[in-house]
Amino acid sequence: MTRPTSRTLSLLTPSGHLTLGNLLGALRPMAARAADVGADAFYGVSDLHALTTPHDPVALRERSTELATLLLAAGLDRATLFRQSRVPAHRSLAYLLECTAHTGELSRMIQFREKVRSGSEGSARVSLFTYPVLMAADILLYRPAAVPVGDDQRQHVELARDLAQRFNHAYGPVFTVPELVTPPLGARVMDLAEPTRKMSKSAGAAGSIYLLDSPDLVRRKIARAVTDSDTGTGAVRADRNAKPGVTNLLEILEACGGSAAGVSTYGALKKNVTEAVVAVLEPVRRRYAELTADPAHVTAVFADGEARCRALTEPVLAAAEAAVGL
């Protein structure tokens, strides 16, 4: 079961529109990993995960297509790209792992506990309860030696490790038990209107800059960004506790390659941030427009990636099925 130590996997759910935070904090690091010599990167659109909450089928297809196109527009063309739903082993292995998982450990998963606290457990879909097992299947099918994971996903990777060990102990050595690796922190982009929370993909979020926002819209959103009432010398400084809005603007500016040198007013800061953000988004928006004019290219890239994923995952699923007696 020896596999490339450089194999990496990341999936993004089409639950909304990708933001500047997604670009700086996720897509750029993903592109960098895919460009490493000897890298074997698999990046997917996790459309099955989008079914865990109420959704509109037409909107889901549109968001999935938009996300797939943006992955290419953002420079992830060196990776193997795929739609999760078009690699059947993801669903099939998830069921085998559900037969290995325990209800107690799933009830401790963060998203389900949040539903319980909000009083909506009774209306939550069963798939929301079990989707961490699907995430485990997503990982274990590709047998990576290590999984880069942030704190918000650590619990899910730990579950994947637990299920792999439990399955291997019960039925034989089928899965590689991945190690958790903490990657270098990407840019931490917060909401412009509520700078104590992360920028959201949700439609209509006033403080989110979306990758396909026009320069004029970016300018208006940054102009309305929350700062504070400090007007004295040294007002433009980073202090996440005392000045979260200003700190967020400074971090966005730095992540986009701009500079706050000599900036002493919030107006000047917002001007610099706007110019830097527009410059970063421009090539993504331009490439997206080119790709939407040639949708067959996007379809072909993902079809090739999905064929490779099927060839890679079907033997793993077959081994798991044989191990359990199917």
N, C-alpha and C positions, 0 to 999 in steps of 0.2 A: 504493500500500500504506500510505497514511497511516492511522494508528490513534490512538485516544485515548491521550495520554501518561499518563493516570491509570488505565489498565487494569491490573489486578493479578490474579494467579492463585496460589492456594495449595491443595494437596491434602493430606489427612490419611489415613493408612493405618489401616484397622480391624484392627490387629494386637494390640489389647488394649483396656483401658478408659482413657478420658481421665482425666488427673490434674490436680491443682491446678497443677502446672507447665505443663501444656498450656493451661489457662485463663489464667493470668497472663502466660505468655511468648508465647503464640501467638494464642489466640482473642480476647483483649481487643484486641491491636493489629490483628487482622484486622477486628474490628467497627468499630474507629476508622477504618480505611482505607475501609471500605465506606460509612461515614457522611459522608465528605468530599464537599463539593459537586462534582459532575461526576465522581465516582468510578464506575468500571465494574469491580466486583469479582466474580470467579468463584472460588467455593470448592467443592471437590469431595471426595467420599469415594473414595479411590484403591483400590478393591477389587481391581483387577487386580494391583496391587503386592503384595497379600497372598497371591497365589498363588506367589510366588517361594520360599516355604518350605513344608514340610509343614503341612497345616491340616485342620480338620474342616469340611466344607461347612455343616453346621447352625450351628456356632459362628460361621463367617464371616458368614452371613446375619444372625444375631442381633447380632453386633458392628457390622455395617454399618448395621442399623436403629437401634441404640443411638447410634452416632456421628452419623447423619443427624439424629436427634431432638435430640441435644445441641447440634449446630450451631445449630439454631433456638432451643433453650432458652438458649443463651449469648448471644443477641442478634444473630446474623448474618443476620437476616431481610431486611436491605436488599441483600444480595448475591444473585447468581445461584447457586443451589445445585444440585448434580448428583451423580449416581453415575457415575464414570468408565466403567464397563462398559456404561452405557446410552447412550454417545455413541460409536458405532462408529468414527468417524474416528481415535480415539486408537490403536486396534489397527492400523488400516490404514496410517496414516502411520508407525507404529513400524516396520513391515516395510520401507517405502521407505527409512527412515533407517538400518535395519540394512544395507541394500544400499549405504549411503554410509559407514558406520562401518568402522573397522579393528579387528581383534582385539587388536592391540597396545595401543591406547588404552583398550579396554574392560578388558583385563587389569590395567591400572593403577588401576582404580576401587577406592575404599577398601573397600567391603563384600566384593568378590571377593578382594582381597588378604588381608583378615582371614580368610576361609575357607581360603586357601592356608596362611597361618601356623598356623591351628588344625589343619591336616592333614585337613580335610574337603572339600577341593576335589573329590575324586573322587565324592563323594556330593551335591555341590551341583547344584541344578537349572540347566539351561541358561538359564532365565528370570532367575536371579540374575545371570548373566553379562551378559545383554542388557538388563536392566531400566533401566539408565541411558539407553538409547536410547528406551525408552518414556517416560521422564521428559522427554527432549528433545522428543518428539512432544507431550506434554502442554503444554509451553510454546509451541512454535512454532505450534501450531494456532490460538492466540489472538492471535498477532502483537503481543505487548506491546512497548512501546518500552523498558521497563525491568523488571527482575525483582529485587525485594527478596530478599536472600539472606544467610544467616548463614555462618560459616566452615565449618560441617559440610556445607553444600550447595553451596559455591562450585564444587567440582570438577564437579558435575553440570551447573550452568548454563554453565560454561566449555565442557563438551562440547557442549551445545546450541548455543552460539555457533559452535563449530568446525564442527559438522555443517551448520548453516545456511549458513555461508560456503562450505563445500565444495560443498554442493548447488547453491547459487546460481551458483557459478563454473562448475560442470559442466553445468548444465541451464538456467540462466536465473534471473532474480530472482523467486523465489517467496516466500521467507521474510524477515521482518523480523529482523535480527540484534539481539537485545535487549542492552541495557547492564546490567551488574551494579551494583546499588545496595545499599549497606550500610545497612539500616534502623536506627533507634534501638534499642538493646538492650532487649528485654523483661525482665521479672523472671527471674532465674536461680534456679530452684528445684531444690535438690538433695535426694537421698534422705535421709530422716530417720534411717535406720539406718546408712547409709554416705554421709556428707555430702561425700565427694570425687567422687561420680558423680551424674549427673542422675537425677531421679525417673523411674521406669520405668512404662510402660503394662502391663508383663507381669503376668498374673494372679498373685496371691499375693505380690507384692513387699511385704515387711514395712514398708519405709520409704516407701511411696507412699500419698498421700491421693488417692482417686478422687473424681470429681465427684459420684458418687451415694452416697458413704459417708454413713451416718447421723451425726448429731451425737455420739452416744455412741462410735461407732467412731473418729471423728476425734479425740475426746478421748483415747481409749486410745492411739492411734498417736502423738499428740504427747507424751503422758506418757512414752512409751518412747523418745522421740527422744534420740539420742546428744548428750551435751554434753562435759564433761571434769571433772576433779577439782579445778579451781580454785574456791576458796570465799572468796578474799580480796576486798578492796575493788577494784572495777573488774573483777570477773570477767565481768560482762555487757557485753561489748564486741565489736566486729567485728574479726576478724583471721583472714582465710581460711586462712592457712598454719598458724597456731598453734591456732586455735579454729574449725575448719570447721563443727562442729555448732552452736555458739552463733551463729556468723555466719549460717548458713542460717536459723535461727529468727528472727533479727533482720531478715533480708531478706524473709522470708515475712511477718512482722508489718508491715513498712513497705509492702510491695506490696498487702497487704489493707487498708490504711488505718488500721492500729493504731499505737500508740506505745509505746516502751520507756522513756519519761521516768519517772524515779523508780524504775525496776525495778532491784533489786540482787541478786536471787536467781534461780536457774534455775527454781524452782517458780513464782515470780511471772511470769517470762518465758513459760513454757509456758502458764500460765493466760491471759495476754493473747493469745498466738498462737492458742490454741484458740478464744477468743471471736471474734477477727477472722476466722479461717478459716470458722467456722460461719456467721458473718454473710454472708460472700461467697458461700458455697455455697448458702445457703438459697433465694434467688430462683431459682437455676439448677435446684435439685432440685424446687421448687414448679412451675416452668414445665414441666419435664420430665414431671412427673406429669400435668399438664393435657394435654400433647401425646400422651402414651401413651394417655390416655383418648379421644383423637380422632385415631387414626392416619391417617384419611383426609385430614386437613389436611396432615400431613407429606408424605404421598404426592403430594398435589396440588401443594404447593410445589416438590418435587423434579421432578415431571413437567413443570411449567412451565419450570423452569430447564433441564432436559435438552432440551426442545424448542428453547429459545433457543440452547443450545450446539450442537445439531445444525445449526440454521440458520446459525450462525456458522462452524462448522468444515468443513462439507461443501464449500463453495467452495474453501477452502484445500487440502483433500485433492484435489479435482478438479484444481486448478491444478498440484499436485505430480505427480499421475498423468499429466497431459497433458505435463508437462515431461520426464518420463522416457520417454515414448513409449507409454504405456498407453492 
